[in-house]
Structure formats: structure tokens, C-alpha cells
Amino acid sequence: MLFRRDIHSLFDAGYVTVTPDLDFEVSRRIKEEFENGRHYYALHGNRISAPEDASLRPDPDALTWHNEHCFRG
């Protein structure tokens, strides 16, 4: 999955997240609140692209924090 501004904005707002296993998840609230999101739901469950160098990958603890405190499930 490539960087996209719309997805980054949805991540910041908690409507999408990435699990510590690097799977992309989409909140059901996109559909409930905006009656939209089919393009995003098509990405749900996909693994994100990550650098081979582990030191450049997203921090699993930060992703866990985002899932627990920001993601709107």
C-alpha cells in the first residue's frame, strides 16, 4: 500500500489504523458517520508495505497505542 494523503488523514482522525502486525484496518464508523468508505473497506485486512530494514518500520508500541487510544473501531 502506497502513502496516500487521504489515508494519512483518516489515520490521524482514527478512522483507519495499522496493527502491530502491519495489517490495515478500517473503522465501521466511516460508513456510519459519512455513509461512505467502500474504497477504504476494500483495503481492510491488507498488509501495508514496510521497509525491509526493521529499524525503519513503524514502531509496534506506537501502533498499539494508536489502536487503543485513537482508532474509532
C-alpha positions as CSV (number, residue, x, y, z in Angstrom):
1,M,0.0,0.0,0.0
2,L,1.5,3.3,-1.0
3,F,1.4,6.5,1.0
4,R,-1.8,8.4,0.3
5,R,-2.8,11.7,1.8
6,D,-6.4,10.7,2.3
7,I,-5.4,7.6,4.2
8,H,-2.9,9.5,6.3
9,S,-5.7,12.0,7.3
10,L,-8.0,9.1,8.2
11,F,-5.3,7.6,10.3
12,D,-4.8,10.9,12.2
13,A,-8.5,11.1,12.7
14,G,-8.7,7.5,14.0
15,Y,-10.9,6.1,11.1
16,V,-8.2,3.7,10.0
17,T,-5.3,2.1,11.8
18,V,-2.4,-0.3,11.3
19,T,-2.0,-3.2,13.6
20,P,1.4,-4.1,15.1
21,D,1.5,-6.9,12.6
22,L,1.2,-4.2,9.9
23,D,-2.4,-5.0,8.8
24,F,-4.5,-2.1,7.6
25,E,-7.9,-1.8,9.4
26,V,-10.8,0.5,8.7
27,S,-13.4,1.6,11.2
28,R,-17.0,0.9,10.6
29,R,-17.7,4.4,11.7
30,I,-16.7,5.7,8.2
31,K,-19.8,4.2,6.9
32,E,-22.0,5.1,9.9
33,E,-20.9,8.7,10.1
34,F,-20.2,9.5,6.4
35,E,-22.2,6.9,4.5
36,N,-19.1,6.3,2.6
37,G,-15.9,4.3,2.6
38,R,-16.2,1.4,0.1
39,H,-12.8,2.3,-1.4
40,Y,-11.2,2.0,2.1
41,Y,-13.1,-1.2,3.1
42,A,-11.5,-2.8,0.0
43,L,-8.1,-2.3,1.7
44,H,-9.2,-3.6,5.1
45,G,-7.1,-6.6,6.2
46,N,-4.3,-5.9,3.7
47,R,-0.7,-5.8,4.9
48,I,1.0,-2.5,4.4
49,S,4.3,-2.2,2.6
50,A,7.1,-1.8,5.0
51,P,10.8,-1.3,4.6
52,E,12.9,-4.5,4.8
53,D,15.2,-2.7,7.3
54,A,13.4,-3.3,10.6
55,S,14.7,-0.1,12.1
56,L,12.7,1.9,9.5
57,R,9.4,0.1,10.1
58,P,6.6,1.6,12.2
59,D,7.1,1.1,15.9
60,P,4.8,-1.7,17.1
61,D,4.3,0.1,20.5
62,A,3.2,3.3,18.8
63,L,0.8,1.3,16.6
64,T,-0.6,-0.4,19.7
65,W,-1.1,3.0,21.3
66,H,-2.9,4.3,18.2
67,N,-5.1,1.2,18.2
68,E,-6.0,1.6,21.9
69,H,-6.3,5.4,22.1
70,C,-7.1,6.8,18.6
71,F,-8.8,4.2,16.4
72,R,-12.5,4.5,16.3
73,G,-13.1,0.8,15.8
